[in-house]
Amino acid sequence: MSVDSDLDVCRYIYKDLVTFRPNVHCPRLGTEDGFGCGTRSYTDLTTVYPFTTSLLSVNITGSGTEGLPADTLEELMRMNMLEIYPTTVAFYGIPIFLYILLLYVSSKFTEVALFRFSSVFVGLSFENRRNTITYAMNAFYTTVALALQLFASPMLLERYTVDRMGAVRVVSLVISGLYLFEMIYRPNMRWPLLIHHFCTLFSVIFLQVALQITSTRPFW
């Protein structure tokens, strides 16, 4: 790539960034070496992240796509480039289903343990047995959620990390899944508790959407 074309590519990249941070990116449109676009070799610079991943299309070539119509290939490309958000319709969240399965197994394990080690539990009604199992599960899983919240608490001081952000998302999954399972598992629930669970679930939804918005805002 020639020096002139390197400079043109550099300016093409930075011209759209000027709108967001003009005080930072305007000087980079110049030719000063070491700061502006200058005469840097973009042949070398674009061989590392993020340029190693295509920004325009995905690879849909291969033996599995031979003979497919052009419109089908276009739709496959669109599916591969689709961005998945927490609000995406028909999004299949595998961890959510695995967690619900874990809650079911936990309820069965707790029921067997209480039948074996508690004589009082045996004499309870069906509804009270379900309530007791739910209380035991709540005690365990909310403790897990508390530990994760403490781990992520430095974010309150704007000390963000990928692990802490992930912990917040796991807490959301743990609490929302637990409350949904409880509403399904228990035969009867009082209205104040139902209102509490619904408000918590909608708060979790709001939190997930807010995290998605803040994590995808322009970084320049």
C-alpha positions as CSV (number, residue, x, y, z in Angstrom):
1,M,0.0,0.0,0.0
2,S,1.4,3.4,-1.0
3,V,2.0,6.3,1.4
4,D,-0.8,8.3,-0.1
5,S,-3.3,5.5,0.1
6,D,-2.3,4.8,3.7
7,L,-3.0,8.5,4.5
8,D,-6.4,8.3,2.8
9,V,-7.4,5.2,4.7
10,C,-6.4,6.8,8.0
11,R,-8.4,9.9,7.3
12,Y,-11.4,7.8,6.2
13,I,-11.3,6.0,9.5
14,Y,-11.0,9.1,11.7
15,K,-13.4,11.3,9.8
16,D,-16.5,9.7,11.4
17,L,-14.9,9.8,14.9
18,V,-14.4,13.5,14.8
19,T,-18.2,14.0,15.4
20,F,-17.9,12.3,18.8
21,R,-14.6,13.7,20.1
22,P,-13.4,16.5,17.8
23,N,-10.7,17.7,20.3
24,V,-9.1,14.3,20.1
25,H,-9.6,13.2,16.6
26,C,-9.3,16.4,14.5
27,P,-5.5,16.5,15.0
28,R,-5.3,12.9,13.8
29,L,-6.5,14.0,10.3
30,G,-3.2,15.8,9.9
31,T,0.1,14.4,8.6
32,E,2.3,14.8,11.7
33,D,4.2,11.6,12.3
34,G,3.7,10.0,15.7
35,F,0.3,11.7,16.3
36,G,-1.6,12.4,13.1
37,C,-2.2,10.0,10.2
38,G,1.2,10.7,8.9
39,T,2.9,8.0,6.8
40,R,2.1,5.0,9.0
41,S,1.8,1.7,7.2
42,Y,-1.8,0.5,7.5
43,T,-0.8,-2.8,5.9
44,D,0.9,-3.6,9.2
45,L,-1.6,-2.0,11.5
46,T,-4.6,-3.9,10.1
47,T,-3.2,-7.3,10.7
48,V,-4.0,-7.1,14.5
49,Y,-7.3,-6.9,16.4
50,P,-9.9,-5.6,15.7
51,F,-9.1,-5.6,12.0
52,T,-8.5,-9.4,11.9
53,T,-12.3,-9.8,12.2
54,S,-14.4,-8.6,9.2
55,L,-16.4,-5.5,9.9
56,L,-18.6,-6.0,6.8
57,S,-19.5,-9.6,6.3
58,V,-19.2,-13.1,7.5
59,N,-17.8,-16.2,5.8
60,I,-20.6,-18.3,4.5
61,T,-18.6,-20.1,1.9
62,G,-17.9,-23.7,2.1
63,S,-19.2,-27.1,1.0
64,G,-22.4,-26.7,3.0
65,T,-23.5,-23.7,1.1
66,E,-22.8,-24.8,-2.5
67,G,-25.7,-24.6,-4.8
68,L,-27.8,-22.4,-2.5
69,P,-29.6,-19.5,-4.2
70,A,-28.2,-16.0,-3.8
71,D,-31.2,-14.8,-1.7
72,T,-30.7,-17.8,0.7
73,L,-27.0,-17.0,1.1
74,E,-27.9,-13.4,1.8
75,E,-30.4,-14.4,4.6
76,L,-27.7,-16.7,6.1
77,M,-25.3,-13.9,6.2
78,R,-27.9,-11.6,7.9
79,M,-28.5,-14.3,10.5
80,N,-24.8,-14.7,11.2
81,M,-24.4,-10.9,11.6
82,L,-27.5,-10.6,13.8
83,E,-26.7,-9.0,17.1
84,I,-28.4,-10.7,20.1
85,Y,-29.6,-8.6,22.9
86,P,-31.5,-9.5,26.2
87,T,-34.7,-8.1,24.5
88,T,-34.2,-10.1,21.2
89,V,-37.4,-12.0,20.4
90,A,-37.0,-15.8,20.2
91,F,-33.5,-15.6,21.9
92,Y,-32.7,-19.0,23.3
93,G,-30.8,-18.5,26.5
94,I,-29.2,-21.9,27.3
95,P,-27.9,-20.8,30.7
96,I,-31.4,-19.8,31.8
97,F,-32.9,-23.2,30.9
98,L,-30.0,-25.0,32.6
99,Y,-30.5,-22.9,35.7
100,I,-34.2,-23.7,35.8
101,L,-33.3,-27.4,35.5
102,L,-30.8,-26.9,38.4
103,L,-33.6,-25.3,40.5
104,Y,-35.8,-28.3,39.8
105,V,-33.1,-30.8,40.8
106,S,-32.4,-28.7,43.9
107,S,-36.1,-28.8,44.9
108,K,-36.1,-32.6,44.6
109,F,-32.9,-33.0,46.5
110,T,-34.1,-30.8,49.3
111,E,-37.4,-32.6,49.5
112,V,-35.7,-36.0,49.8
113,A,-33.3,-34.7,52.4
114,L,-36.1,-33.2,54.5
115,F,-38.2,-36.4,54.3
116,R,-35.2,-38.3,55.5
117,F,-33.9,-36.1,58.3
118,S,-37.0,-34.2,59.5
119,S,-39.9,-35.9,61.2
120,V,-41.8,-32.6,61.3
121,F,-41.6,-32.2,57.5
122,V,-43.3,-35.6,57.0
123,G,-46.4,-34.4,58.9
124,L,-46.8,-31.1,57.0
125,S,-49.4,-30.6,54.4
126,F,-48.5,-30.5,50.7
127,E,-48.6,-26.7,50.6
128,N,-46.5,-26.3,53.6
129,R,-44.0,-28.8,52.3
130,R,-43.6,-26.8,49.1
131,N,-43.2,-23.6,51.2
132,T,-40.5,-25.2,53.3
133,I,-38.6,-26.4,50.3
134,T,-38.8,-22.9,48.8
135,Y,-37.6,-21.3,51.9
136,A,-34.6,-23.6,52.1
137,M,-33.7,-22.9,48.4
138,N,-34.2,-19.2,48.9
139,A,-31.7,-19.2,51.8
140,F,-29.1,-21.0,49.7
141,Y,-29.4,-19.1,46.3
142,T,-29.8,-15.7,47.8
143,T,-26.6,-16.3,49.8
144,V,-24.9,-17.1,46.5
145,A,-26.4,-13.9,45.0
146,L,-25.1,-11.9,48.0
147,A,-21.6,-13.2,47.6
148,L,-21.6,-12.3,43.9
149,Q,-22.9,-8.8,44.7
150,L,-20.1,-8.3,47.2
151,F,-17.6,-9.3,44.6
152,A,-19.1,-6.8,42.1
153,S,-19.5,-4.0,44.7
154,P,-16.4,-2.0,43.6
155,M,-18.4,-1.0,40.5
156,L,-20.2,1.4,42.9
157,L,-16.9,3.3,42.9
158,E,-16.8,3.1,39.1
159,R,-14.1,0.4,39.2
160,Y,-15.5,-1.7,36.3
161,T,-14.1,-5.1,35.1
162,V,-15.5,-7.8,32.9
163,D,-15.7,-10.2,35.8
164,R,-17.7,-7.8,38.0
165,M,-20.1,-7.0,35.2
166,G,-20.5,-10.7,34.6
167,A,-21.2,-11.2,38.3
168,V,-24.0,-8.6,38.1
169,R,-25.6,-10.5,35.2
170,V,-25.3,-13.8,37.1
171,V,-27.0,-12.2,40.1
172,S,-29.8,-11.1,37.9
173,L,-30.2,-14.6,36.5
174,V,-30.0,-16.2,40.0
175,I,-32.7,-14.0,41.5
176,S,-35.1,-13.8,38.6
177,G,-34.9,-17.5,37.9
178,L,-35.4,-18.3,41.6
179,Y,-38.5,-16.0,41.9
180,L,-40.0,-17.4,38.7
181,F,-39.5,-21.0,39.9
182,E,-41.0,-20.1,43.3
183,M,-44.2,-18.6,41.7
184,I,-44.6,-21.8,39.7
185,Y,-43.6,-24.3,42.4
186,R,-45.6,-23.0,45.3
187,P,-49.4,-23.7,45.2
188,N,-50.4,-20.4,46.9
189,M,-48.6,-17.1,47.5
190,R,-49.8,-14.0,49.3
191,W,-50.4,-10.9,47.2
192,P,-47.6,-8.8,48.9
193,L,-45.1,-11.5,48.0
194,L,-46.3,-11.7,44.5
195,I,-46.1,-8.0,44.0
196,H,-42.6,-8.0,45.4
197,H,-41.5,-10.8,43.0
198,F,-43.1,-9.0,40.0
199,C,-41.4,-5.7,40.9
200,T,-38.1,-7.5,41.3
201,L,-38.4,-9.2,37.9
202,F,-39.2,-6.0,36.1
203,S,-36.3,-4.3,37.9
204,V,-34.0,-7.0,36.6
205,I,-35.3,-6.5,33.1
206,F,-34.6,-2.8,33.4
207,L,-31.1,-3.5,34.7
208,Q,-30.3,-5.8,31.8
209,V,-31.5,-3.3,29.2
210,A,-29.6,-0.5,30.9
211,L,-26.4,-2.7,31.0
212,Q,-26.9,-3.4,27.3
213,I,-27.3,0.3,26.4
214,T,-24.3,1.4,28.4
215,S,-22.0,-1.4,27.2
216,T,-22.7,-0.7,23.5
217,R,-22.4,3.1,23.5
218,P,-19.7,4.5,21.3
219,F,-16.3,4.2,23.0
220,W,-14.7,7.0,21.1
